[in-house]
Amino acid sequence: MKNFLFSITVLLACCSLDAQTVFNAEYKLPDGIYFSHAAVLAAQPDLGWEAIDGEMVQMPEDFKVQIGSYGYRDGSLDPDLIPYAIGLDGQPYFFLRKNIPRDFYEFSGLRVAGTLSVITYDTTVQVRTLMKAYNPANGQPFREAWVERTKKLPVTKIIDLPSGKRTSLTRPNLLALIGDDKELTKALTDLPDPTPDLLLRAVKLYDDRYPFLIGK
């Protein structure tokens, strides 16, 4: 009887693993529209692409997708319902923002896919610069004024896949996420001034050591 129960337990465990697969760069997310992080983890889109209106521009080299005039064909759905993520050609893209003046939704693909995933995108900020005019005769400034300009800055975020929480890719944030790996934590702590590339290498190393299972 005990052997029978043990066999059933092993069989159920194997079936459970069979229904999941490791989330990494090779993973293919089912295509469609996802309204929640839970739907992404279950790999179950809430809507298929046939339920969506809009004009799509896919830029795989920039890990970016834009959908202009985004809307739902089902009139019972809230037209302002924001998708959490999309699956396109097997690749996951996470919602970033709605560009109101140009009327499009923007999504970012994953630069790193794993337990700790990484997205990178540009953001526009207003910066004030002090401009001075100099007297050519004596080289002294005779007029100055603050000028406002727009500037694009790169933003890199870690997505903690189990929770969906997004944080900036910094050493303190990464240390908080990899605390269960003492060796990697010590190596990252001992680095004098880790560059973004080194932080990304730490993310990939952690992902290799701690794979995350996701529903097929």
C-alpha positions as CSV (number, residue, x, y, z in Angstrom):
1,M,0.0,0.0,0.0
2,K,2.8,2.4,0.9
3,N,4.6,1.6,-2.4
4,F,1.4,2.4,-4.2
5,L,0.9,5.7,-2.5
6,F,4.6,6.6,-3.2
7,S,4.1,5.8,-6.9
8,I,1.0,8.0,-7.1
9,T,2.9,10.9,-5.3
10,V,5.8,10.6,-7.8
11,L,3.3,10.4,-10.8
12,L,1.5,13.6,-9.6
13,A,4.8,15.4,-9.1
14,C,5.9,14.5,-12.6
15,C,2.5,15.6,-14.1
16,S,2.9,18.9,-12.2
17,L,6.4,19.5,-13.7
18,D,5.1,18.5,-17.1
19,A,2.6,21.3,-17.0
20,Q,5.4,23.8,-16.5
21,T,8.6,24.8,-18.1
22,V,11.6,27.0,-17.3
23,F,11.2,30.6,-18.1
24,N,14.3,31.8,-20.0
25,A,15.3,33.2,-23.4
26,E,14.1,30.0,-25.1
27,Y,10.6,30.1,-23.6
28,K,7.7,30.9,-25.9
29,L,4.9,32.7,-24.3
30,P,1.5,32.0,-25.9
31,D,0.5,34.9,-28.1
32,G,-2.3,37.2,-27.0
33,I,-3.2,39.9,-24.5
34,Y,-2.6,39.5,-20.7
35,F,-4.4,41.7,-18.2
36,S,-2.4,40.6,-15.1
37,H,0.9,39.2,-13.9
38,A,-0.9,36.0,-12.8
39,A,-2.1,35.4,-16.3
40,V,1.5,35.7,-17.6
41,L,2.7,33.2,-14.9
42,A,-0.1,30.8,-15.9
43,A,0.8,31.4,-19.6
44,Q,-2.9,31.9,-20.3
45,P,-3.7,35.0,-22.4
46,D,-7.0,36.8,-21.5
47,L,-7.7,37.7,-25.2
48,G,-6.4,36.6,-28.6
49,W,-5.1,39.1,-31.1
50,E,-8.3,38.8,-33.1
51,A,-10.0,40.7,-30.2
52,I,-7.9,43.8,-30.7
53,D,-8.0,46.8,-33.0
54,G,-5.0,48.9,-33.8
55,E,-1.9,49.3,-35.9
56,M,1.2,47.5,-34.6
57,V,4.8,48.4,-35.1
58,Q,7.3,45.7,-33.9
59,M,10.9,46.7,-33.4
60,P,12.6,43.5,-32.2
61,E,16.1,45.0,-32.4
62,D,15.0,47.6,-29.9
63,F,12.9,45.1,-27.8
64,K,9.9,47.3,-28.4
65,V,6.3,47.1,-29.7
66,Q,4.0,50.0,-30.3
67,I,0.3,49.7,-31.0
68,G,-1.5,52.8,-32.3
69,S,-5.2,53.4,-31.8
70,Y,-5.4,50.4,-29.4
71,G,-8.9,49.2,-28.8
72,Y,-11.2,46.2,-28.1
73,R,-13.6,44.9,-30.6
74,D,-15.9,43.7,-27.7
75,G,-17.9,46.7,-26.8
76,S,-18.6,45.3,-23.3
77,L,-14.9,45.7,-22.4
78,D,-13.8,49.0,-20.8
79,P,-12.0,50.9,-23.6
80,D,-9.5,52.2,-21.0
81,L,-8.5,48.8,-19.8
82,I,-4.7,48.7,-19.9
83,P,-3.0,45.4,-20.9
84,Y,-0.4,44.2,-18.5
85,A,1.6,42.4,-21.2
86,I,1.4,40.9,-24.6
87,G,2.7,37.8,-26.2
88,L,3.9,38.3,-29.8
89,D,5.7,35.6,-31.8
90,G,6.3,33.8,-28.6
91,Q,8.0,36.8,-27.0
92,P,6.7,38.6,-23.9
93,Y,6.4,42.4,-24.0
94,F,5.4,44.3,-20.8
95,F,3.3,47.5,-20.9
96,L,5.3,50.6,-20.4
97,R,3.1,53.6,-21.0
98,K,0.4,55.2,-23.2
99,N,1.6,58.0,-25.4
100,I,-1.4,60.3,-25.3
101,P,-0.4,62.9,-27.9
102,R,0.6,60.2,-30.5
103,D,-2.2,57.7,-29.4
104,F,-0.2,54.5,-29.0
105,Y,0.6,52.0,-26.3
106,E,4.3,51.1,-25.8
107,F,5.6,47.7,-24.6
108,S,9.1,46.5,-23.8
109,G,10.6,43.1,-24.4
110,L,13.0,41.4,-22.1
111,R,16.7,41.9,-22.5
112,V,17.2,39.1,-19.9
113,A,14.5,36.5,-19.3
114,G,14.5,34.5,-16.1
115,T,13.6,34.6,-12.4
116,L,15.0,38.1,-12.5
117,S,14.1,39.6,-15.9
118,V,15.4,42.9,-17.3
119,I,13.8,45.5,-19.5
120,T,15.4,48.7,-20.9
121,Y,13.7,51.7,-22.4
122,D,14.1,55.4,-22.9
123,T,12.3,58.1,-20.8
124,T,12.1,61.8,-21.6
125,V,12.8,64.3,-18.9
126,Q,13.0,68.1,-18.8
127,V,16.4,69.5,-17.9
128,R,17.4,73.1,-17.1
129,T,20.7,74.3,-18.5
130,L,22.4,77.6,-17.6
131,M,23.4,79.3,-20.9
132,K,25.9,82.2,-20.8
133,A,26.9,84.7,-23.5
134,Y,30.5,86.0,-23.3
135,N,32.0,89.3,-24.3
136,P,34.6,88.5,-26.9
137,A,36.7,91.4,-25.8
138,N,37.4,90.3,-22.3
139,G,35.9,86.8,-22.1
140,Q,33.5,87.7,-19.3
141,P,29.9,86.6,-19.3
142,F,27.5,89.5,-19.8
143,R,24.2,87.6,-20.1
144,E,22.9,84.3,-18.8
145,A,19.6,82.5,-18.7
146,W,18.1,79.1,-17.8
147,V,17.0,77.1,-20.8
148,E,14.7,74.1,-20.6
149,R,15.3,71.2,-22.9
150,T,14.0,67.7,-23.3
151,K,16.5,64.9,-22.9
152,K,16.2,61.1,-23.4
153,L,17.6,58.9,-20.6
154,P,17.9,55.1,-20.6
155,V,16.0,53.3,-17.9
156,T,16.8,49.7,-16.9
157,K,14.4,47.8,-14.6
158,I,14.5,44.4,-13.0
159,I,11.3,42.4,-13.0
160,D,11.1,40.0,-10.2
161,L,9.1,37.3,-12.1
162,P,7.6,35.5,-9.1
163,S,6.0,38.8,-7.8
164,G,6.0,41.0,-10.9
165,K,7.6,43.9,-8.9
166,R,9.8,46.2,-11.0
167,T,12.8,47.9,-9.5
168,S,15.7,49.9,-11.0
169,L,18.9,48.0,-11.8
170,T,21.1,49.2,-8.9
171,R,23.4,47.3,-6.6
172,P,21.2,47.8,-3.5
173,N,18.1,46.6,-5.3
174,L,19.9,43.6,-6.8
175,L,21.4,42.6,-3.4
176,A,17.9,42.7,-1.9
177,L,16.7,40.2,-4.6
178,I,19.6,37.8,-4.5
179,G,20.0,37.6,-0.7
180,D,19.4,33.8,-0.8
181,D,22.6,33.3,-2.7
182,K,25.4,34.1,-0.2
183,E,28.2,33.5,-2.6
184,L,26.8,35.9,-5.3
185,T,25.8,38.4,-2.6
186,K,29.4,38.5,-1.3
187,A,30.9,38.8,-4.7
188,L,28.6,41.7,-5.7
189,T,29.1,43.4,-2.3
190,D,32.9,43.2,-2.7
191,L,33.0,44.9,-6.1
192,P,34.2,48.5,-5.7
193,D,32.0,50.1,-8.3
194,P,30.0,47.6,-10.4
195,T,29.1,48.8,-13.9
196,P,25.7,48.1,-15.4
197,D,27.3,45.3,-17.4
198,L,28.5,43.6,-14.2
199,L,25.1,44.0,-12.6
200,L,23.5,42.3,-15.7
201,R,26.1,39.5,-15.4
202,A,25.1,39.0,-11.8
203,V,21.4,38.8,-12.8
204,K,22.1,36.2,-15.5
205,L,24.2,34.1,-13.0
206,Y,21.4,34.2,-10.5
207,D,18.9,33.1,-13.2
208,D,21.1,30.2,-14.1
209,R,21.3,29.1,-10.5
210,Y,17.6,29.6,-9.7
211,P,15.4,28.8,-12.7
212,F,11.7,29.8,-12.5
213,L,9.0,27.5,-13.7
214,I,6.1,29.0,-15.6
215,G,2.9,27.4,-16.9
216,K,3.1,26.3,-20.5
